[in-house]
């Protein structure tokens, strides 16, 4: 287990990436979301490992990214904040009604993060869509619930982020980083 690895999860459009950006600005080591990286790579290469094309291939590519990120971050000794983690892939596949391959379940069980996971709840006032985030509000809410369930099933302790400005959210997270 990597006690200094903390995950921020939740549905799309809940302020996760904005929070991660603010934490990085404050000098915290951060790891970007693999899903957006995969989407950008696939769109540039003309690939179809995309959430609106081949969802299983998309999940496999996210797992590759997340495993690499977790491994690379082992060299860091201070707290590291991940924009989503491997259990998010379990939640994603479940949400999509797809079977969870045994190797994905095994990775989520063995490649661990700090027991405390930060959940960015669905927040209507800040939810937006863009070219990479095509989910509806209902899908965003369902995604948040799926992530909560995925992390809870793996016995992580869920800490819900307050619905407040980014600076206050960052202050909240920094106060919680007890390792």
C-alpha positions as CSV (number, residue, x, y, z in Angstrom):
1,X,0.0,0.0,0.0
2,X,1.1,3.5,-0.7
3,X,0.0,5.6,2.3
4,X,1.2,8.8,0.7
5,X,-0.9,8.3,-2.4
6,X,-4.3,10.0,-2.2
7,X,-7.1,9.7,-4.8
8,X,-9.7,12.3,-5.8
9,X,-12.7,10.6,-7.5
10,X,-16.3,11.3,-8.4
11,X,-18.3,12.0,-11.4
12,X,-17.4,14.2,-14.3
13,X,-17.7,17.9,-13.9
14,X,-17.5,17.9,-10.1
15,X,-14.3,19.9,-9.9
16,X,-11.7,17.2,-9.5
17,X,-9.3,18.4,-12.1
18,X,-9.6,22.1,-10.9
19,X,-8.8,20.9,-7.4
20,X,-5.8,18.9,-8.6
21,X,-4.6,21.9,-10.6
22,X,-4.8,24.1,-7.4
23,X,-3.0,21.5,-5.3
24,X,-0.2,21.3,-7.9
25,X,0.0,25.1,-7.9
26,X,0.6,24.8,-4.1
27,X,3.5,22.4,-4.6
28,X,1.8,19.1,-4.1
29,X,2.8,16.2,-6.4
30,X,-0.2,15.4,-8.6
31,X,-1.0,12.8,-11.2
32,X,-3.4,13.7,-14.0
33,X,-6.5,11.7,-14.9
34,X,-5.7,8.8,-17.3
35,X,-9.1,8.9,-19.0
36,X,-8.6,12.3,-20.5
37,X,-5.1,11.4,-21.6
38,X,-6.4,8.3,-23.3
39,X,-9.1,10.3,-25.1
40,X,-6.6,12.9,-26.4
41,X,-4.2,10.1,-27.6
42,X,-7.0,8.2,-29.3
43,X,-8.4,11.2,-31.0
44,X,-5.0,12.2,-32.2
45,X,-4.2,8.8,-33.6
46,X,-7.6,8.0,-34.9
47,X,-8.0,5.1,-32.5
48,X,-11.3,3.9,-31.1
49,X,-10.4,3.2,-27.4
50,X,-12.9,5.9,-26.5
51,X,-15.8,5.9,-24.1
52,X,-18.2,6.5,-27.0
53,X,-16.6,3.9,-29.3
54,X,-14.9,0.9,-27.6
55,X,-15.5,1.1,-23.9
56,X,-13.6,-2.0,-23.0
57,X,-10.5,-0.9,-24.9
58,X,-10.8,2.5,-23.3
59,X,-10.8,0.8,-19.8
60,X,-7.8,-1.3,-20.7
61,X,-5.9,1.8,-21.9
62,X,-6.8,3.6,-18.6
63,X,-5.5,0.7,-16.6
64,X,-2.2,0.8,-18.5
65,X,-1.9,4.5,-17.8
66,X,-2.9,4.1,-14.1
67,X,-0.4,1.2,-13.5
68,X,2.4,3.2,-15.0
69,X,1.5,6.3,-13.0
70,X,1.3,4.4,-9.7
71,X,4.7,2.8,-10.4
72,X,6.3,6.1,-11.4
73,X,5.0,7.9,-8.4
74,X,6.7,5.3,-6.1
75,X,9.8,7.5,-6.4
76,X,8.0,10.3,-4.6
77,X,8.1,10.4,-0.8
78,X,5.7,13.3,-0.1
79,X,2.0,13.1,-0.6
80,X,0.8,12.5,-4.2
81,X,-2.7,13.3,-5.3
82,X,-4.1,11.2,-8.1
83,X,-6.9,12.5,-10.3
84,X,-8.8,9.2,-10.2
85,X,-7.3,5.8,-9.4
86,X,-7.5,2.1,-10.6
87,X,-10.8,1.5,-8.7
88,X,-12.4,4.1,-11.0
89,X,-12.0,1.6,-13.8
90,X,-14.1,-0.9,-11.8
91,X,-16.8,1.8,-11.3
92,X,-16.6,2.8,-15.0
93,X,-17.1,-0.8,-16.3
94,X,-19.9,-1.5,-13.8
95,X,-21.6,1.8,-14.8
96,X,-21.4,0.8,-18.5
97,X,-22.8,-2.7,-17.8
98,X,-19.6,-4.3,-18.9
99,X,-18.0,-7.3,-17.3
100,X,-15.0,-6.5,-15.1
101,X,-12.1,-8.6,-16.3
102,X,-10.3,-10.5,-13.5
103,X,-7.0,-8.7,-14.1
104,X,-8.7,-5.3,-13.5
105,X,-10.2,-6.6,-10.2
106,X,-6.8,-8.0,-9.2
107,X,-5.1,-4.7,-10.0
108,X,-7.7,-2.7,-8.0
109,X,-7.2,-5.0,-5.0
110,X,-3.4,-5.1,-5.0
111,X,-2.3,-1.7,-6.3
112,X,-3.5,0.4,-3.3
113,X,-3.7,4.0,-2.4
114,X,-4.2,5.6,1.0
115,X,-7.3,4.3,2.8
116,X,-8.8,7.9,2.7
117,X,-10.3,8.7,-0.7
118,X,-11.7,12.1,-1.6
119,X,-15.0,12.1,-3.4
120,X,-16.1,15.1,-5.4
121,X,-19.9,14.9,-5.2
122,X,-22.1,15.8,-8.2
123,X,-22.6,19.5,-8.1
124,X,-25.1,21.0,-10.5
125,X,-23.8,24.5,-10.2
126,X,-20.4,23.6,-11.6
127,X,-21.2,20.7,-14.0
128,X,-20.2,21.4,-17.6
129,X,-19.6,19.4,-20.7
130,X,-16.7,19.7,-23.2
131,X,-15.2,17.8,-26.2
132,X,-13.8,15.1,-23.8
133,X,-16.6,15.1,-21.3
134,X,-19.8,14.2,-23.1
135,X,-21.8,12.8,-20.2
136,X,-25.2,14.2,-19.2
137,X,-26.0,15.4,-15.7
138,X,-27.8,12.1,-15.0
139,X,-24.7,10.2,-16.2
140,X,-22.5,12.4,-14.0
141,X,-24.6,11.7,-10.9
142,X,-24.6,7.9,-11.7
143,X,-20.8,8.0,-12.2
144,X,-20.3,9.6,-8.8
145,X,-22.4,6.8,-7.2
146,X,-20.5,4.1,-9.1
147,X,-17.2,5.5,-7.9
148,X,-18.5,5.6,-4.3
149,X,-19.5,2.0,-4.6
150,X,-16.3,0.8,-6.2
151,X,-14.1,2.4,-3.6
152,X,-16.3,1.3,-0.7
153,X,-16.3,-2.3,-1.9
154,X,-12.5,-2.2,-1.8
155,X,-12.7,-0.9,1.8
156,X,-11.5,2.6,1.2
157,X,-12.8,5.4,3.5
158,X,-14.7,8.0,1.5
159,X,-14.3,11.6,2.5
160,X,-16.7,13.9,0.6
161,X,-15.3,17.2,-0.6
162,X,-17.2,20.3,0.4
163,X,-19.2,22.1,-2.3
164,X,-17.2,25.3,-2.1
165,X,-14.6,27.3,-4.0
166,X,-11.4,25.6,-5.3
167,X,-9.2,27.3,-2.7
168,X,-11.3,26.2,0.2
169,X,-11.5,22.6,-1.2
170,X,-7.7,22.6,-1.5
171,X,-7.3,23.8,2.1
172,X,-9.7,21.0,3.1
173,X,-7.7,18.3,1.3
174,X,-4.4,19.6,2.7
175,X,-5.7,19.5,6.2
176,X,-6.7,15.8,5.7
177,X,-3.4,14.6,4.4
178,X,-2.3,12.6,7.4
179,X,0.1,9.9,6.4
